[in-house]
Amino acid sequence: MTPDLPLVPLPSHVEATGATPVTLGHTGTVTVAVPRGLAQGVTDWFATWARRLHGFDVRVVPHGESRADVVVVVDDPEALGLAHLPGPEGVDPRAAPADERYRLTVRPEGVLVEAAGDEAAFRGLTTLLQLVDPVLTVPGVTIEDGPAYAWRGLSLDVARHFFPPEEVYRVVDLLAWYKLDVLHLHLTDSQAWRVEVTGRPRLTGTHPTATADFYSRADLDRIIAYAAERYVTVVPEFDVPGHVIAAFAAYPELAGGTEPAHPYVRYLDPDVPEAVAFTRDVLHELVDLAPGPFVHLGADEPFGMPVQAYRRFVRDAHALLRSRGKRVVAWQEASRADCLDGDDVLQYWIGPDNPFDVEQLKARAPAALHPVIDDAAGLFALAPQDVPTAAAAGVPVLVSSNTMLYLDRPYADVAADEGAEQRRRRVGHGDYVARSPEQAFAWHPSTLPELAAAGARIAGVEAAIWCETVDSFDDLAFLLLPRLAGAAEKAWTRQVTDWPDHTSRLAPHAGAWSALGFHAAYRAAVANARAVEQGSHDQADALGRWHH
């Protein structure tokens, strides 16, 4: 029997044992016995969130020192009887891949967490935090669990809205709560440059057009360390050769003396020596910022760039990164450069249901943008071949389809109160078709026809949140939740789960969201009510893609 428990993502196996529920914290303190050598971050996380979520303190003792309410055992998966659980599919984002399989057993004498490693112990204790109910009891269950995919991420757009490190920490804690393990930081774009580059100071500080808000090297070091303690790997992105208007504003010489067809059309030309030197300088610094094996190259939407120039730029940048020992992640257009291989990752983002109506877009745009629209239409027309090209070259595909995983898509249902409804009308990219959280949940990586048809190997799952409409952390919280929890379930849980089951398990998490610092999660006024008519707006998705 599988009990109805507030576990998100759903574990691989959950079984009610009939054992008497265990009460934790009835004396105000829970004793946790751990093996010597267990990473301190594991117990620090449990202690911090046990206090914030449930109000009890945690005392950590070595095995055998005293009776314990929670016992953590770390051993070889064969010895623990966990070897029958399959390992994750896809690409591991970590420098040192870890085994995340664990078993959690609630017994009359307490809770036993058996883990294949420190990270697995972290996952098991996080599950325990989700299990504790408002009266501090844990039901009699046995849980065996491990992830479906090794790469489980969120791409956070800090270029269009800057989040100070303290707010990024909150995002990291939310990722850890839902067993996600990658924070992809979209650090650069046309709107701003958010990372210090010591050799190019005008990008962030001394030029009149430079942004005042950016991450110093020390800031990023702290973010990376905070994430690592929660088993989240930071993947930095330098988005080139397009999306570089902010860089051109700081360093006009990148243009090589030529004028663009339109101010929106800027790209780093491999025939311009200044652009080549800039790319080399920045990529070398970015390599030093990346804690894991991957650097994200961007490479999307190279509007106005000749095909051969684009191919040469991506190939040269790819070769530079590989020469520095890094593997490359890039948006799906990079498959057109024919340089990625099985050690890289292609990020698939252009969903299959995204029509591109040129005439409608031109009717809504100034005439000066019409040539850009024509160019974009030609680029997007190539999108259906990107995944098959990658699959033929053996390149794993990271699933980030805008249809299901772009969390800046507006909500379709009226929000629960007037303040939230005003936010619903304001945030979310207006050129995307609004969808409900239920509609966003209606898919699974293993059944995506466009990937199956191409024979693509799935690298993992990564949601993305773009921040053109975000003015505050509460706006971010509103767009992320509850949808990020659904994306996490697609990344962690092998079995296909349905919306009624998922939302019933998720409902008790509202208190945890607030404790984690996310006070403005979206909630619909009436379940399944459609506030926005769907069918007549399908064309609008095309323009919405241009913010990536």
C-alpha positions as CSV (number, residue, x, y, z in Angstrom):
1,M,0.0,0.0,0.0
2,T,1.3,3.5,-0.9
3,P,0.1,6.1,1.7
4,D,-0.9,9.6,0.7
5,L,2.1,11.6,2.0
6,P,3.3,15.2,1.3
7,L,6.4,14.0,-0.6
8,V,7.5,16.0,-3.7
9,P,9.1,14.8,-5.8
10,L,7.5,11.4,-5.4
11,P,10.0,8.7,-4.3
12,S,10.6,5.6,-6.3
13,H,9.0,3.3,-3.7
14,V,6.8,4.2,-0.7
15,E,5.2,1.5,1.5
16,A,3.2,1.8,4.6
17,T,4.5,-0.7,7.1
18,G,1.8,-0.5,9.8
19,A,4.4,0.5,12.3
20,T,3.3,3.0,15.0
21,P,4.0,6.6,14.0
22,V,7.1,8.1,15.6
23,T,6.9,11.5,17.4
24,L,10.0,13.7,16.9
25,G,10.8,16.7,19.0
26,H,8.3,16.1,21.9
27,T,11.1,17.2,24.3
28,G,12.1,20.1,21.9
29,T,15.2,18.3,20.7
30,V,15.8,15.5,18.2
31,T,19.0,13.5,18.5
32,V,20.6,12.4,15.2
33,A,23.3,9.8,15.2
34,V,25.7,10.0,12.2
35,P,28.8,8.2,11.1
36,R,32.1,9.8,11.6
37,G,33.2,11.8,8.5
38,L,29.7,12.7,7.4
39,A,29.8,16.1,5.7
40,Q,28.8,18.8,8.2
41,G,26.6,20.4,5.6
42,V,24.2,17.4,5.7
43,T,23.4,17.8,9.4
44,D,23.6,21.6,9.3
45,W,20.8,21.6,6.6
46,F,18.7,19.2,8.6
47,A,19.2,21.2,11.9
48,T,18.4,24.6,10.2
49,W,15.2,23.5,8.5
50,A,14.0,21.3,11.4
51,R,14.0,24.4,13.5
52,R,12.5,26.7,10.9
53,L,9.9,24.3,9.6
54,H,9.0,22.3,12.7
55,G,10.3,24.1,15.7
56,F,12.6,21.5,17.2
57,D,16.4,21.6,17.8
58,V,18.8,19.0,16.6
59,R,21.6,17.4,18.6
60,V,24.1,15.6,16.4
61,V,26.1,12.7,18.0
62,P,28.4,10.0,16.7
63,H,27.0,6.5,16.2
64,G,26.7,4.6,19.5
65,E,27.2,7.6,21.8
66,S,23.6,7.7,23.0
67,R,20.1,6.7,22.0
68,A,19.1,8.6,18.9
69,D,15.7,9.5,17.4
70,V,17.2,9.5,13.9
71,V,20.1,7.2,12.8
72,V,22.0,7.9,9.6
73,V,24.1,5.0,8.1
74,V,26.3,5.5,5.1
75,D,27.6,2.4,3.3
76,D,28.1,0.7,0.0
77,P,24.7,0.3,-1.8
78,E,25.3,-3.4,-2.1
79,A,25.8,-3.7,1.6
80,L,22.6,-1.6,2.2
81,G,20.5,-3.6,-0.2
82,L,20.0,-0.5,-2.4
83,A,21.7,-1.9,-5.5
84,H,18.4,-3.0,-7.0
85,L,17.4,0.7,-7.4
86,P,18.6,1.9,-10.9
87,G,21.1,4.7,-11.1
88,P,20.2,8.0,-12.8
89,E,20.1,8.5,-16.5
90,G,21.6,11.4,-18.4
91,V,24.6,13.6,-17.7
92,D,26.0,14.2,-14.2
93,P,26.7,18.0,-13.7
94,R,29.1,17.5,-10.8
95,A,32.8,17.3,-10.8
96,A,32.6,14.2,-8.6
97,P,29.5,12.2,-9.4
98,A,27.6,11.0,-6.4
99,D,25.3,8.1,-5.6
100,E,22.0,9.6,-4.3
101,R,20.2,6.4,-3.4
102,Y,18.8,6.0,0.1
103,R,16.3,4.1,2.2
104,L,14.2,5.7,5.0
105,T,12.6,3.4,7.5
106,V,10.3,4.5,10.3
107,R,10.5,2.1,13.2
108,P,9.1,2.2,16.7
109,E,12.5,3.2,18.1
110,G,13.0,6.0,15.6
111,V,13.9,6.8,12.0
112,L,16.7,5.0,10.1
113,V,18.2,6.7,7.0
114,E,20.5,4.4,5.1
115,A,22.4,6.2,2.4
116,A,24.9,5.4,-0.4
117,G,26.9,8.5,0.4
118,D,26.8,12.0,1.9
119,E,24.5,13.4,-0.8
120,A,22.2,10.4,-0.5
121,A,22.0,11.1,3.3
122,F,21.1,14.7,2.5
123,R,18.3,13.6,0.2
124,G,17.0,11.2,2.8
125,L,17.0,13.7,5.6
126,T,15.2,16.2,3.3
127,T,12.5,13.5,2.7
128,L,12.2,13.2,6.5
129,L,11.7,16.9,6.8
130,Q,8.8,16.7,4.3
131,L,7.3,13.7,6.2
132,V,7.1,15.4,9.6
133,D,3.5,16.5,10.2
134,P,2.2,19.5,12.2
135,V,2.1,17.5,15.4
136,L,5.6,16.3,14.8
137,T,4.9,12.7,14.0
138,V,6.3,10.6,11.2
139,P,4.1,7.8,9.8
140,G,5.3,4.2,9.7
141,V,6.7,3.9,6.2
142,T,9.6,2.5,4.3
143,I,10.9,4.6,1.4
144,E,13.5,3.6,-1.2
145,D,14.5,6.3,-3.5
146,G,16.9,7.6,-6.1
147,P,16.7,10.1,-9.0
148,A,15.6,9.4,-12.6
149,Y,18.0,12.0,-14.0
150,A,21.4,13.2,-12.8
151,W,20.9,16.7,-14.2
152,R,18.0,18.4,-12.5
153,G,18.1,22.2,-12.7
154,L,16.8,25.7,-12.8
155,S,18.1,28.4,-15.1
156,L,17.8,31.7,-13.2
157,D,17.9,35.0,-15.3
158,V,19.8,37.4,-13.1
159,A,20.7,39.6,-16.2
160,R,17.3,41.2,-16.6
161,H,16.6,41.3,-12.8
162,F,19.4,41.3,-10.3
163,F,19.0,39.1,-7.3
164,P,21.5,39.9,-4.5
165,P,23.4,36.9,-3.1
166,E,21.0,36.5,-0.1
167,E,18.1,36.0,-2.5
168,V,20.0,33.6,-4.6
169,Y,20.7,31.6,-1.4
170,R,16.9,31.3,-1.0
171,V,16.6,29.9,-4.5
172,V,19.3,27.4,-3.7
173,D,17.4,26.3,-0.6
174,L,14.3,25.8,-2.7
175,L,16.2,23.7,-5.2
176,A,17.6,21.5,-2.4
177,W,14.1,21.1,-0.9
178,Y,12.9,19.6,-4.2
179,K,16.1,17.6,-4.8
180,L,17.3,19.7,-7.8
181,D,21.0,19.9,-8.2
182,V,21.9,22.6,-10.8
183,L,21.6,26.3,-10.6
184,H,22.3,27.6,-14.1
185,L,23.0,31.4,-13.7
186,H,22.2,33.4,-16.8
187,L,24.7,36.1,-16.0
188,T,24.9,38.1,-19.2
189,D,22.5,39.4,-21.8
190,S,21.7,42.5,-23.8
191,Q,20.1,44.2,-20.8
192,A,23.0,43.9,-18.3
193,W,26.2,42.2,-17.4
194,R,26.1,40.7,-13.9
195,V,29.5,39.2,-13.3
196,E,32.8,40.9,-12.6
197,V,35.5,40.4,-15.3
198,T,38.7,41.7,-13.9
199,G,40.1,42.4,-17.4
200,R,37.0,44.2,-18.6
201,P,35.9,46.5,-15.8
202,R,33.7,48.7,-17.9
203,L,31.2,45.8,-18.2
204,T,30.1,46.3,-14.6
205,G,31.5,49.4,-13.1
206,T,33.0,52.3,-14.8
207,H,31.0,52.9,-18.0
208,P,27.9,55.1,-17.9
209,T,25.7,52.3,-19.4
210,A,27.1,49.6,-17.1
211,T,24.8,48.1,-14.4
212,A,25.4,49.0,-10.8
213,D,24.3,45.6,-9.6
214,F,26.6,42.7,-10.3
215,Y,28.3,39.8,-8.6
216,S,31.9,40.3,-7.6
217,R,34.2,37.3,-7.7
218,A,33.8,37.0,-3.9
219,D,30.0,37.1,-4.3
220,L,30.1,34.3,-6.8
221,D,32.5,32.3,-4.6
222,R,30.1,32.6,-1.7
223,I,27.1,31.6,-3.9
224,I,29.0,28.6,-5.2
225,A,30.0,27.5,-1.7
226,Y,26.5,27.9,-0.3
227,A,25.1,25.9,-3.2
228,A,27.8,23.2,-2.8
229,E,26.9,22.6,0.8
230,R,23.4,21.8,-0.4
231,Y,24.6,19.6,-3.3
232,V,23.7,22.2,-6.0
233,T,26.3,22.8,-8.7
234,V,26.4,26.3,-10.2
235,V,26.7,26.4,-14.0
236,P,27.6,29.9,-15.2
237,E,26.4,31.2,-18.6
238,F,28.1,33.7,-20.8
239,D,25.6,34.2,-23.6
240,V,27.3,34.8,-26.9
241,P,27.6,35.6,-29.8
242,G,24.2,37.3,-29.7
243,H,22.5,38.9,-26.7
244,V,25.5,41.3,-26.2
245,I,24.1,44.8,-26.4
246,A,25.3,45.5,-22.9
247,A,28.8,44.5,-23.8
248,F,28.8,46.7,-26.9
249,A,27.6,49.6,-24.8
250,A,30.6,49.2,-22.5
251,Y,33.1,48.4,-25.3
252,P,31.9,50.0,-28.7
253,E,35.1,48.8,-30.3
254,L,33.6,45.3,-30.4
255,A,31.7,46.3,-33.5
256,G,34.9,46.8,-35.5
257,G,33.7,50.1,-36.8
258,T,30.6,48.7,-38.5
259,E,27.0,49.7,-37.9
260,P,24.3,47.1,-37.3
261,A,21.2,46.7,-39.4
262,H,19.2,47.5,-36.3
263,P,20.3,48.4,-32.7
264,Y,18.7,45.1,-31.5
265,V,21.0,43.1,-33.8
266,R,24.4,42.9,-32.2
267,Y,26.8,39.9,-32.3
268,L,30.5,39.2,-31.7
269,D,32.0,38.8,-35.2
270,P,34.9,36.3,-35.4
271,D,36.4,38.6,-38.1
272,V,36.7,41.5,-35.7
273,P,39.9,41.2,-33.7
274,E,38.5,43.2,-30.7
275,A,35.5,40.8,-30.5
276,V,37.8,37.7,-30.6
277,A,40.0,39.1,-27.9
278,F,36.9,40.0,-25.8
279,T,35.5,36.5,-26.1
280,R,38.8,34.9,-25.2
281,D,39.3,37.1,-22.1
282,V,35.8,36.5,-20.8
283,L,35.7,32.8,-21.4
284,H,39.1,32.3,-19.7
285,E,37.7,34.1,-16.6
286,L,34.4,32.2,-16.8
287,V,36.2,28.9,-16.7
288,D,37.8,29.9,-13.4
289,L,34.3,30.6,-12.0
290,A,32.8,27.2,-12.9
291,P,33.0,24.7,-10.0
292,G,31.8,21.8,-12.1
293,P,32.8,20.3,-15.4
294,F,30.4,22.5,-17.5
295,V,30.3,26.1,-18.8
296,H,27.2,27.4,-20.6
297,L,28.1,29.1,-23.9
298,G,24.6,30.5,-24.7
299,A,24.7,30.5,-28.6
300,D,21.0,31.1,-29.0
301,E,19.2,33.6,-31.4
302,P,22.2,35.0,-33.3
303,F,19.9,37.4,-35.2
304,G,21.6,39.1,-38.2
305,M,24.7,37.0,-38.0
306,P,25.9,35.2,-41.2
307,V,25.7,31.5,-40.9
308,Q,29.4,30.9,-41.5
309,A,30.4,33.5,-39.0
310,Y,28.1,31.9,-36.4
311,R,29.5,28.5,-37.0
312,R,33.1,29.7,-36.8
313,F,32.4,31.6,-33.6
314,V,30.8,28.7,-31.8
315,R,33.5,26.3,-33.0
316,D,36.3,28.6,-31.8
317,A,34.6,29.2,-28.4
318,H,33.9,25.5,-28.0
319,A,37.5,24.6,-28.7
320,L,38.7,27.2,-26.2
321,L,36.6,25.9,-23.4
322,R,37.5,22.3,-24.2
323,S,41.2,23.3,-24.2
324,R,40.7,24.6,-20.6
325,G,39.2,21.2,-19.5
326,K,35.5,22.3,-19.6
327,R,32.6,20.6,-21.3
328,V,30.1,22.9,-23.0
329,V,26.3,23.4,-22.5
330,A,24.6,25.5,-25.2
331,W,21.2,26.3,-26.4
332,Q,19.8,24.2,-29.2
333,E,20.9,26.5,-32.1
334,A,24.5,25.5,-31.3
335,S,23.9,22.1,-33.0
336,R,24.1,24.0,-36.3
337,A,27.8,24.7,-35.7
338,D,28.5,20.9,-35.9
339,C,31.1,20.9,-33.1
340,L,29.4,19.5,-30.1
341,D,30.0,15.9,-29.2
342,G,29.0,13.3,-26.6
343,D,30.9,15.1,-23.8
344,D,28.7,18.3,-24.3
345,V,25.1,19.0,-23.7
346,L,22.5,20.7,-26.0
347,Q,19.7,22.5,-24.2
348,Y,16.4,22.0,-26.1
349,W,14.1,25.0,-25.6
350,I,12.0,25.6,-28.7
351,G,8.8,23.6,-28.0
352,P,7.0,21.7,-30.8
353,D,3.8,23.8,-30.6
354,N,5.4,27.2,-31.3
355,P,4.1,28.6,-34.6
356,F,5.9,31.7,-36.0
357,D,3.4,33.9,-37.8
358,V,5.6,36.5,-39.5
359,E,2.7,38.7,-40.7
360,Q,1.1,38.9,-37.3
361,L,4.4,39.8,-35.6
362,K,5.1,42.5,-38.2
363,A,1.6,43.9,-37.6
364,R,2.6,44.4,-33.9
365,A,6.1,45.7,-34.4
366,P,7.6,48.9,-35.8
367,A,8.8,48.8,-39.4
368,A,12.4,49.0,-38.4
369,L,12.1,45.6,-36.7
370,H,10.6,43.8,-39.8
371,P,14.0,42.7,-41.2
372,V,14.8,41.3,-37.7
373,I,11.5,39.4,-37.7
374,D,12.3,37.9,-41.2
375,D,15.7,36.9,-40.0
376,A,14.3,35.3,-36.8
377,A,11.7,33.5,-38.8
378,G,14.4,31.9,-40.8
379,L,16.4,30.8,-37.7
380,F,13.3,29.4,-36.0
381,A,12.4,27.5,-39.2
382,L,15.5,25.5,-38.6
383,A,14.6,24.5,-35.0
384,P,12.9,21.2,-35.8
385,Q,16.3,19.8,-37.0
386,D,18.4,20.8,-34.0
387,V,17.6,17.9,-31.8
388,P,17.9,15.3,-34.6
389,T,21.3,16.8,-35.5
390,A,22.4,16.6,-31.9
391,A,21.1,13.0,-31.6
392,A,23.0,12.0,-34.7
393,A,26.2,13.4,-33.3
394,G,25.7,11.6,-29.9
395,V,25.1,14.9,-28.0
396,P,22.8,14.5,-25.0
397,V,19.8,16.8,-24.9
398,L,18.8,18.7,-21.8
399,V,15.0,19.1,-21.8
400,S,14.0,22.8,-21.2
401,S,11.1,23.1,-23.7
402,N,9.4,26.4,-23.3
403,T,6.1,24.7,-23.6
404,M,6.4,22.9,-20.2
405,L,9.5,24.4,-18.5
406,Y,9.6,28.1,-19.0
407,L,8.2,29.4,-15.7
408,D,7.7,33.0,-16.9
409,R,4.7,31.7,-18.9
410,P,1.6,33.5,-17.5
411,Y,-0.9,31.6,-15.3
412,A,-4.3,31.0,-17.0
413,D,-6.4,30.8,-13.8
414,V,-7.6,33.8,-11.8
415,A,-5.5,34.1,-8.6
416,A,-6.9,33.5,-5.1
417,D,-7.0,37.2,-4.0
418,E,-7.0,40.6,-5.6
419,G,-3.4,41.4,-4.8
420,A,-2.2,38.1,-6.3
421,E,-4.6,38.7,-9.3
422,Q,-3.0,42.1,-10.0
423,R,0.4,40.3,-9.9
424,R,-0.9,37.6,-12.3
425,R,-1.9,40.2,-14.8
426,R,1.5,42.0,-14.6
427,V,4.1,39.2,-14.4
428,G,4.9,36.5,-17.0
429,H,5.8,37.1,-20.6
430,G,2.7,38.4,-22.3
431,D,3.5,36.9,-25.6
432,Y,3.3,33.3,-24.3
433,V,0.0,31.6,-24.1
434,A,-1.2,31.4,-20.5
435,R,-1.4,27.9,-19.0
436,S,-2.4,26.5,-15.7
437,P,0.0,24.6,-13.4
438,E,-2.0,21.5,-14.3
439,Q,-1.3,22.1,-18.0
440,A,2.3,22.7,-17.3
441,F,2.5,19.3,-15.5
442,A,0.9,17.3,-18.3
443,W,4.1,15.7,-19.7
444,H,7.0,13.4,-18.9
445,P,10.5,13.3,-20.2
446,S,10.3,9.6,-21.2
447,T,7.3,10.2,-23.5
448,L,8.3,13.3,-25.4
449,P,7.6,12.4,-29.0
450,E,10.1,14.9,-30.6
451,L,12.9,13.3,-28.6
452,A,11.9,9.8,-29.2
453,A,11.5,10.3,-32.9
454,A,15.1,11.7,-33.0
455,G,16.5,8.9,-30.9
456,A,17.9,11.6,-28.5
457,R,19.6,10.7,-25.3
458,I,18.1,12.8,-22.5
459,A,20.7,14.6,-20.4
460,G,18.2,15.7,-17.8
461,V,15.6,18.3,-17.1
462,E,16.0,22.0,-16.5
463,A,13.3,24.6,-15.9
464,A,14.0,28.3,-16.8
465,I,12.7,31.5,-15.3
466,W,13.2,34.6,-17.5
467,C,12.8,37.9,-15.6
468,E,11.7,40.7,-18.0
469,T,8.6,41.1,-16.0
470,V,10.1,40.5,-12.5
471,D,10.4,43.5,-10.3
472,S,10.9,41.8,-6.9
473,F,11.6,38.5,-5.2
474,D,7.9,38.1,-4.6
475,D,7.4,38.2,-8.4
476,L,10.0,35.5,-8.7
477,A,8.2,33.4,-6.0
478,F,4.9,33.8,-7.8
479,L,6.3,32.5,-11.1
480,L,8.3,29.7,-9.6
481,L,5.7,28.2,-7.3
482,P,4.0,25.8,-7.6
483,R,5.4,25.0,-11.1
484,L,9.0,24.4,-10.0
485,A,7.9,21.5,-7.8
486,G,6.2,19.9,-10.8
487,A,9.4,20.3,-12.9
488,A,11.4,18.7,-10.1
489,E,9.1,15.7,-10.1
490,K,9.6,15.2,-13.8
491,A,13.4,15.3,-13.2
492,W,13.5,13.0,-10.1
493,T,10.6,10.6,-10.4
494,R,10.8,7.8,-12.9
495,Q,7.1,6.9,-12.8
496,V,4.5,9.1,-14.6
497,T,2.5,10.8,-11.9
498,D,-0.8,12.6,-12.5
499,W,-1.9,16.1,-11.5
500,P,-4.5,15.1,-8.8
501,D,-2.0,13.0,-7.0
502,H,0.8,15.5,-7.4
503,T,-1.2,18.5,-6.2
504,S,-2.6,16.6,-3.2
505,R,1.0,15.8,-2.1
506,L,2.1,19.4,-2.8
507,A,-0.8,21.2,-0.9
508,P,0.9,20.9,2.5
509,H,4.1,22.6,1.2
510,A,2.7,26.1,1.4
511,G,4.1,26.6,4.9
512,A,7.5,25.3,3.8
513,W,7.6,27.8,1.0
514,S,7.0,30.6,3.4
515,A,9.7,29.3,5.7
516,L,12.1,29.1,2.8
517,G,11.4,32.8,2.1
518,F,8.9,32.4,-0.8
519,H,5.9,34.3,0.5
520,A,4.0,35.0,-2.7
521,A,3.4,31.6,-4.4
522,Y,0.6,31.5,-6.9
523,R,-2.7,29.9,-5.9
524,A,-5.7,29.7,-8.2
525,A,-9.1,31.1,-7.0
526,V,-10.9,28.0,-8.3
527,A,-9.2,24.8,-9.3
528,N,-9.2,24.2,-13.0
529,A,-11.0,27.5,-13.8
530,R,-9.8,28.9,-17.1
531,A,-9.5,32.7,-16.9
532,V,-7.8,33.1,-20.3
533,E,-9.1,31.7,-23.5
534,Q,-6.4,29.4,-25.0
535,G,-7.2,28.7,-28.6
536,S,-7.0,32.1,-30.2
537,H,-3.6,33.0,-28.8
538,D,-1.4,30.2,-30.1
539,Q,0.4,32.6,-32.5
540,A,1.6,34.7,-29.7
541,D,4.2,32.2,-28.5
542,A,6.5,33.1,-31.4
543,L,7.3,36.7,-30.3
544,G,7.6,35.4,-26.7
545,R,10.6,33.3,-27.7
546,W,12.7,36.4,-28.4
547,H,13.6,37.1,-24.8
548,H,15.9,34.1,-24.2
